[in-house]
Amino acid sequence: MLIDSHCHLDFPDFAADRVATIQRANALGVETLLTISTSLKEFPRVLAVAEENPQIYCTVGVHPHTADQELVTAEDLITRATHAKVVGIGETGLDYYYETSNRANQQADFRAHICAARETGLPLIVHTRDADEDTALILQEEYAKGAFKGLIHCFTASHAFAEAALSLGFYISLSGIITFKTADALRETVAKLPLERLLVETDSPYLAPLPHRGKRNEPSFVVHMAEKLAEIKGVSLQQVATQTTTNFYTLFDKVPRPLKSAV
């Protein structure tokens, strides 16, 4: 069994074949999917996808790309997180690469999400790009006010940043980027990280892994991330599948563990 811990099934890319997409994932043993919110305006659509299928759960949050348009309060998130299908807060964080939103607004939204994660006990899903220093600083400042749990999604940062996240009890999620030919430095970092704190994800429809580069990504492709992680770690695919599944249910403890699961 594998879990796609981060995908965007509500996106228009899946409108025509969402059911078939989910079936392809299930056929390869990907039995639980977490579809991620990027906008409060679109949250009803995200929730609807989760409500349609017992194997799909969702989060509530605002992506840093749209922080200028959606400055949120912790209460905005907390009220929506009471739904049984909402199991995480985010994705949130800082993106200084595209900088489609003002940095101050990104940081304010980030802190609001952290507050919501702290109050609800749900894990925080963090997006960070070209903003590692500020991301680590805000996480540390906020953690000093009161503990919260979370993960760094689509990890591409340095080993130092990974250690900073791990020191707060965070998990780290790996996307198709670990399969890219140009990702040697990332693979070297991943080799040093404890398997007990790693998850796998697709971030679909983005970042299709080898051998599907150039195509629309989808949850069934998470198998390739698990295979690459097994190669990097020098362990079996079964060991990666078992451990990353255990890690998911440990972190996202609002998701009920399936009875047939070995974890």
KABELKA-V729383 format. One record per pair of residues at least 6 apart in sequence whose ideal C-beta (glycine too) atoms are under 7 Angstrom apart, sorted by sequence separation. I is the first residue (numbers start at 0). J is the second residue. If there is no record, write none. Layout:
I,J ; I,J
This chain:
36,42 ; 49,55 ; 79,85 ; 116,122 ; 176,182 ; 207,213 ; 229,235 ; 248,254 ; 256,262 ; 13,20 ; 48,55 ; 49,56 ; 95,102 ; 116,123 ; 127,134 ; 154,161 ; 164,171 ; 207,214 ; 229,236 ; 24,32 ; 49,57 ; 61,69 ; 80,88 ; 177,185 ; 207,215 ; 248,256 ; 8,17 ; 36,45 ; 48,57 ; 125,134 ; 176,185 ; 177,186 ; 207,216 ; 211,220 ; 61,71 ; 113,123 ; 161,171 ; 206,216 ; 226,236 ; 229,239 ; 21,32 ; 34,45 ; 46,57 ; 112,123 ; 204,215 ; 205,216 ; 225,236 ; 228,239 ; 45,57 ; 76,88 ; 93,105 ; 177,189 ; 204,216 ; 208,220 ; 93,106 ; 151,164 ; 203,216 ; 207,220 ; 34,48 ; 202,216 ; 203,217 ; 209,223 ; 225,239 ; 248,262 ; 34,49 ; 201,216 ; 203,218 ; 208,223 ; 225,240 ; 60,76 ; 93,109 ; 173,189 ; 201,217 ; 208,224 ; 244,260 ; 42,59 ; 59,76 ; 91,108 ; 92,109 ; 154,171 ; 201,218 ; 245,262 ; 91,109 ; 151,169 ; 154,172 ; 225,243 ; 244,262 ; 150,169 ; 153,172 ; 154,173 ; 201,220 ; 59,79 ; 148,168 ; 149,169 ; 150,170 ; 151,171 ; 152,172 ; 201,221 ; 241,261 ; 3,24 ; 34,55 ; 36,57 ; 59,80 ; 91,112 ; 150,171 ; 151,172 ; 153,174 ; 155,176 ; 171,192 ; 200,221 ; 241,262 ; 32,54 ; 36,58 ; 39,61 ; 150,172 ; 199,221 ; 31,54 ; 32,55 ; 33,56 ; 34,57 ; 35,58 ; 36,59 ; 38,61 ; 89,112 ; 153,176 ; 8,32 ; 30,54 ; 33,57 ; 36,60 ; 37,61 ; 38,62 ; 88,112 ; 123,147 ; 125,149 ; 127,151 ; 173,197 ; 9,34 ; 33,58 ; 37,62 ; 124,149 ; 125,150 ; 131,156 ; 135,160 ; 142,167 ; 171,196 ; 199,224 ; 3,29 ; 6,32 ; 8,34 ; 59,85 ; 122,148 ; 123,149 ; 124,150 ; 125,151 ; 126,152 ; 131,157 ; 170,196 ; 171,197 ; 172,198 ; 173,199 ; 174,200 ; 175,201 ; 199,225 ; 1,28 ; 2,29 ; 6,33 ; 7,34 ; 38,65 ; 57,84 ; 58,85 ; 88,115 ; 110,137 ; 122,149 ; 125,152 ; 161,188 ; 170,197 ; 172,199 ; 174,201 ; 0,28 ; 1,29 ; 5,33 ; 6,34 ; 7,35 ; 56,84 ; 57,85 ; 58,86 ; 60,88 ; 62,90 ; 63,91 ; 88,116 ; 109,137 ; 113,141 ; 117,145 ; 122,150 ; 124,152 ; 135,163 ; 170,198 ; 172,200 ; 174,202 ; 2,31 ; 3,32 ; 4,33 ; 6,35 ; 58,87 ; 59,88 ; 60,89 ; 63,92 ; 127,156 ; 131,160 ; 138,167 ; 199,228 ; 0,30 ; 3,33 ; 5,35 ; 39,69 ; 56,86 ; 58,88 ; 60,90 ; 61,91 ; 63,93 ; 64,94 ; 117,147 ; 155,185 ; 158,188 ; 176,206 ; 178,208 ; 179,209 ; 21,52 ; 38,69 ; 58,89 ; 60,91 ; 63,94 ; 88,119 ; 106,137 ; 110,141 ; 116,147 ; 157,188 ; 161,192 ; 165,196 ; 175,206 ; 178,209 ; 197,228 ; 9,41 ; 39,71 ; 91,123 ; 94,126 ; 96,128 ; 174,206 ; 175,207 ; 64,97 ; 67,100 ; 88,121 ; 91,124 ; 92,125 ; 95,128 ; 96,129 ; 116,149 ; 158,191 ; 175,208 ; 50,84 ; 66,100 ; 67,101 ; 70,104 ; 87,121 ; 89,123 ; 90,124 ; 91,125 ; 92,126 ; 93,127 ; 94,128 ; 95,129 ; 113,147 ; 9,44 ; 49,84 ; 64,99 ; 65,100 ; 80,115 ; 86,121 ; 87,122 ; 88,123 ; 89,124 ; 91,126 ; 92,127 ; 95,130 ; 9,45 ; 39,75 ; 46,82 ; 64,100 ; 76,112 ; 88,124 ; 89,125 ; 90,126 ; 94,130 ; 42,79 ; 63,100 ; 67,104 ; 70,107 ; 71,108 ; 87,124 ; 93,130 ; 46,84 ; 66,104 ; 70,108 ; 73,111 ; 77,115 ; 194,232 ; 9,48 ; 66,105 ; 72,111 ; 76,115 ; 80,119 ; 8,48 ; 71,111 ; 93,133 ; 73,114 ; 77,118 ; 80,121 ; 93,134 ; 175,216 ; 190,231 ; 63,105 ; 66,108 ; 73,115 ; 77,119 ; 92,134 ; 189,231 ; 190,232 ; 199,243 ; 63,108 ; 73,118 ; 175,220 ; 178,223 ; 186,231 ; 198,243 ; 178,224 ; 197,243 ; 8,55 ; 61,108 ; 153,200 ; 177,224 ; 195,242 ; 150,198 ; 152,200 ; 175,223 ; 194,242 ; 198,246 ; 153,202 ; 175,224 ; 178,227 ; 197,246 ; 198,247 ; 174,224 ; 177,227 ; 196,246 ; 173,224 ; 177,228 ; 195,246 ; 60,112 ; 37,90 ; 35,90 ; 173,228 ; 90,152 ; 63,126 ; 60,124 ; 62,126 ; 58,124 ; 170,246 ; 170,250 ; 35,124 ; 150,250 ; 148,250 ; 122,250 ; 122,251 ; 121,253 ; 5,152 ; 87,251 ; 86,251 ; 5,172 ; 86,253 ; 4,172 ; 86,254 ; 32,218 ; 29,218 ; 29,219 ; 13,204 ; 12,204 ; 27,219 ; 29,221 ; 4,198 ; 10,204 ; 23,217 ; 24,218 ; 4,199 ; 5,200 ; 6,201 ; 24,219 ; 27,222 ; 4,200 ; 5,201 ; 6,202 ; 7,203 ; 23,219 ; 3,200 ; 5,202 ; 6,203 ; 7,204 ; 20,217 ; 1,199 ; 3,201 ; 20,218 ; 56,254 ; 12,215 ; 6,218 ; 3,218 ; 3,221 ; 1,221 ; 1,222 ; 31,254 ; 1,225 ; 30,257 ; 1,240 ; 0,240 ; 2,243 ; 2,244 ; 1,244 ; 4,247 ; 0,244 ; 2,247 ; 0,260
